[in-house]
Amino acid sequence: MPRPRKSRRRREVIRIPRSEALLPEYDRSAVPEGLLTRRQLRDLSLSPGDNDGPVAVLHCKGCLYRPQWSCTHPTRGYLLRADLAKPKRTPRLAQEWALDRAMAARQTCPTCRRRYVYTLPLRALGCCLECWDGTPADPANYTAPLAGHDLAA
């Protein structure tokens, strides 16, 4: 017997006139030069840098049909100043090694010791698919284990 559905509470709509909005708002096609979203900054290999917060709001697509109201949807975007952005920091060699060791633990099968190019389902299966059910793995997707032993001495 199916369980009865829970009734969802409707999200309360907060209507703020655009004239009373705290930040200026722009449509997607009318953003002035020098304002970028976080994703656009990331694509340019920049970090927000000295931006203390957003300087404007990018409208969601639904707000194009309500020009008198301010955008309060969770899909709105925040715009940051591009001139205050800084280049992304490059990780130190020790940080890269630590990340590589962490990824190696998630990509290495404990049974056959192969390191795959993708993350293995170790929580669910405990090993790679080839060790689990015999599904053959593409040799381009893994590197063979090094010959030798794993002893410390």
N, C-alpha and C positions, 0 to 999 in steps of 0.2 A: 504494500500500500504506500503510495507516494506521500511524502511529508507535505503539509500545507505550506504554501509560500509565505515568506515574511513580507509584510507590506513595507515598501521603501518610503522613507521620509523624503519629501521633496526638498530640494535644496532651496533655501530662502534666497530670493533674488534681491540683490542690493542695487538700487538704481541711483546713480550719481550723475547729475547733469554734467556734460562735458565742460561747461564753463567753470565748474567748481572743482575739477580734477586737480590733483596735486602736481602731476607731471604732464608735460605736453604729450599729445597722442598723435601718431602718424599712421596713415594707411600704408600698406605694403609697397605701393608704387610711388609714394610721396615722401620717402625718408630723405632728409637732407644729407649732404655730403659730410663725411666725417663721423657718422653714427653707425655702429655695427652691433650685431647681437653677439652673444658669447660663442655661438657656433661659427659665425663668420670670423671672429678673432682666432678661434682654434684652427680654422682652415688656413689662415695666414701665418700660423705658428707664432701667435702672440698671446700673451696673458693679459688679464684686465689691468694689471700694473697699479697705477696710482688712482684709478677710478674708485671713488668712495661709495658708489652705488649707481643705479641707473639714472640717466638724465632724461629719458623719455620712454614712452610705451609704444610698442608696435601692436596694432590692432590685430585681433584674430579675424578670421574670415567671416564669422557670424556678425560681427559688429559693423561690417560695411553696410548692413541694411538698417542699422539704428544709429544714424549720425548724431543724434542729439544726446545719446547716453554715453557715459564713459565705459571703457572696456574693463570688466571685472572677471572675465573668464580665466580659468587656469591655463588656457592655451595662449594667452597673450605673451608677447616677448618683450624683454627689456633691452633698451638700447644704451650702449656705452660709448664714450668718446674714444675715437681711434688714436688721437694724438697723445693720450695719456697711457696707452697700452705699451707694454714692454715685451721684448722677445722672451720666449719660453726659456726656462733654465734647462741646461743639458745635465743629465744625471752624471754623477761621478762614477768612476770605474767600479768602486766597491758597491754602489747602489745597483749598477747593472748586473754585477755578479750575484747579488742577493736576489734580484728579480729572476735571473736565469735559474738559480737553484730552486726558487719557489715554483716556477713554471715546470721545471724538470720533475718535481715531485708530483705534479698533477698530470704530466704527460707520459710518465714511465710506467709500464706495466710491471707490477711486482713479481709476476710469474715468469714471463719470458725476458724481462729486462730491456725490451725495446722502447725507444723513445719516439712517440708519435708526434705529428705536427699539430695535433688537436688535443683538447683536454679529454681524458678518458673518464668513463662513468664509474669511478672507483667506489663511490658510496653505494651505488645500486648494485653493481656487479662484482667489484673488487679486482677486476682485471680487464684486459682488452677483449674485444669481441672474438678474436681468433682463439684465445685461451678459454673463453666462456662457452662458445657453442661451435667452434670450428669454422666460423665464417672467414674465408681467406682475406687477408689485408693486402692492399696494394703496396708493393715495395717502395713506391714513391712517397708514401705517407709515414714512413718510420725510418729510423736509423738503427742499425744492428748494434747490439751491445758490444762493448769492448772486450777483447779476449783477455783472459787473465782471471785473477781471483779478487774477491772483495775483502780479503783479510788485511788487517791493519799492519801486521808485521811481516 
